[in-house]
């Protein structure tokens, strides 16, 4: 079994992801990010089941964006390209090669669910508008609960049927009048 470890210098401006072999002690660099001032270290790293690639978030381009790199370093894809920060990776549908994520969009104070393919093409919103959409997807990505609120609307919980990139309202579960 190979293991992955993070390594950073004391100034936290040089982050490396190392692929290691505990039996031999050998290590190779999978990923490196440097910044003159600071590299944000987070837990938004997810290895795909194929064992060949991984997802992570980084602020290397000015906004917190989602990336997919192959373990061998040959393919480096920026999945999110909006001028907004990614707030959460909600789920990865590897069967259909889709990733669901929450974006601080259309303003930094809003949260909306987006979906994109793992190649960074065809990104589109599933929820829209101002306010907060906190979502929970089921395991097979066919339904989601949307917990929505804004400054004038107490939380409303809705169940949506999900077909890859479109959500259709199934029912309002709890309307907080």
C-alpha positions in Angstrom: 0.0 0.0 0.0 1.2 3.5 -0.8 0.4 6.4 1.4 0.0 10.1 0.8 1.3 12.7 3.2 1.3 16.5 3.3 4.5 18.4 3.8 4.8 22.1 4.4 7.6 24.4 5.5 7.3 26.5 8.7 6.2 29.6 6.8 3.4 27.7 5.1 4.2 29.0 1.7 5.4 25.7 0.2 3.0 22.8 0.3 3.8 19.4 -1.1 1.8 16.2 -1.4 4.1 13.2 -1.3 3.2 9.7 -2.5 5.1 7.3 -0.2 5.9 3.6 0.0 6.2 2.7 3.7 7.9 -0.6 3.0 10.8 1.0 1.1 10.7 4.5 2.5 10.7 5.9 -1.1 8.6 9.1 -1.7 7.8 11.0 -4.8 6.1 14.4 -5.2 2.6 14.3 -6.5 1.7 18.0 -6.1 3.5 21.2 -5.1 2.1 24.7 -4.5 4.1 27.7 -3.6 3.1 31.2 -2.8 5.2 34.2 -1.9 3.1 34.7 1.3 1.0 31.7 2.2 -0.6 28.5 1.0 -3.9 27.6 2.6 -3.8 24.1 3.9 -7.3 22.4 4.1 -8.9 19.0 4.1 -10.6 19.4 0.7 -8.6 16.5 -0.9 -10.5 13.5 -2.3 -9.0 10.6 -4.1 -11.2 9.1 -6.8 -12.0 5.4 -6.7 -10.1 4.8 -10.0 -6.9 5.4 -8.0 -5.6 7.6 -10.8 -6.7 11.0 -9.9 -7.7 13.3 -7.0 -9.8 16.4 -6.4 -8.8 19.3 -4.2 -9.4 23.0 -3.7 -6.8 25.7 -3.8 -6.6 29.5 -3.9 -3.6 29.4 -6.4 -5.5 31.5 -8.9 -7.0 34.1 -6.6 -10.3 32.4 -5.8 -10.8 29.1 -4.0 -11.3 26.8 -7.0 -11.7 23.0 -7.5 -9.1 21.0 -9.4 -8.6 17.5 -10.6 -5.0 16.2 -11.0 -3.9 12.7 -12.0 -1.6 11.0 -9.5 1.2 10.7 -12.1 1.0 14.5 -12.6 0.3 14.3 -16.4 -3.2 15.8 -16.3 -4.0 19.0 -14.4 -7.5 20.3 -14.8 -9.2 23.3 -13.2 -12.8 22.3 -12.8 -14.3 25.5 -11.5 -13.6 28.7 -13.4 -16.2 31.1 -12.0 -15.0 34.3 -10.2 -16.3 32.9 -6.9 -15.0 30.8 -4.1 -15.9 27.1 -3.7 -17.4 26.6 -0.3 -17.8 22.8 -0.3 -17.5 19.6 -2.3 -21.0 18.1 -1.9 -20.5 14.8 -3.8 -18.7 13.1 -6.6 -20.8 10.9 -8.9 -17.9 8.9 -10.4 -20.2 6.7 -12.5 -21.4 9.7 -14.4 -18.2 11.7 -14.0 -19.9 14.6 -12.2 -18.9 16.7 -9.2 -21.5 18.6 -7.1 -20.1 21.6 -5.2 -21.4 24.7 -3.3 -20.2 28.0 -4.7 -20.3 31.5 -3.0 -22.3 32.9 -5.9 -23.7 35.3 -7.2 -22.2 37.2 -4.3 -19.7 36.1 -1.7 -22.5 36.0 0.9 -24.7 33.5 -1.2 -24.4 29.8 -1.5 -25.6 27.8 -4.5 -25.2 24.2 -5.7 -23.4 23.7 -9.0 -22.5 20.6 -11.0 -19.7 20.1 -13.5 -18.1 17.2 -15.3 -14.7 16.0 -14.0 -13.1 17.6 -17.0 -14.2 21.1 -16.0 -16.7 21.5 -18.9 -20.4 22.2 -18.7 -20.5 23.8 -15.2 -24.0 24.9 -14.4 -26.0 25.9 -11.3 -28.6 23.6 -9.8 -29.9 26.2 -7.3 -30.0 29.9 -8.0 -30.6 33.2 -6.5 -29.5 35.1 -3.4 -29.4 33.4 0.0 -28.1 30.1 1.4 -28.7 26.7 -0.2 -27.3 24.0 2.0 -27.8 20.7 0.3 -27.6 17.0 1.1 -27.4 14.5 -1.8 -28.4 10.9 -1.5 -25.8 8.2 -2.2 -26.8 7.5 -5.8 -27.3 11.2 -6.7 -31.0 10.9 -7.6 -32.4 13.2 -4.9 -31.3 16.1 -2.8 -32.6 18.0 0.2 -32.2 21.8 -0.1 -32.2 23.8 3.1 -32.8 27.3 1.8 -33.0 30.6 3.7 -32.2 34.3 3.2 -32.5 37.5 5.3 -36.3 37.6 4.7 -37.0 33.8 4.5 -36.8 31.4 7.4 -35.4 28.0 6.4 -37.5 26.1 3.9 -36.6 22.4 3.4 -37.4 21.0 -0.1 -36.9 17.6 -1.6 -35.7 17.6 -5.3 -35.4 14.8 -7.8 -32.1 15.0 -9.5 -31.2 13.9 -13.0 -27.5 14.6 -13.6 -27.7 18.3 -14.0 -31.3 19.3 -13.3 -33.3 19.4 -10.1 -37.1 19.1 -10.2 -39.1 19.9 -7.0 -40.6 16.8 -5.6 -42.1 18.4 -2.5 -41.7 21.1 0.2 -40.9 19.1 3.3 -40.9 22.0 5.9 -42.0 25.5 5.2 -41.2 27.8 8.1 -43.9 30.5 7.9 
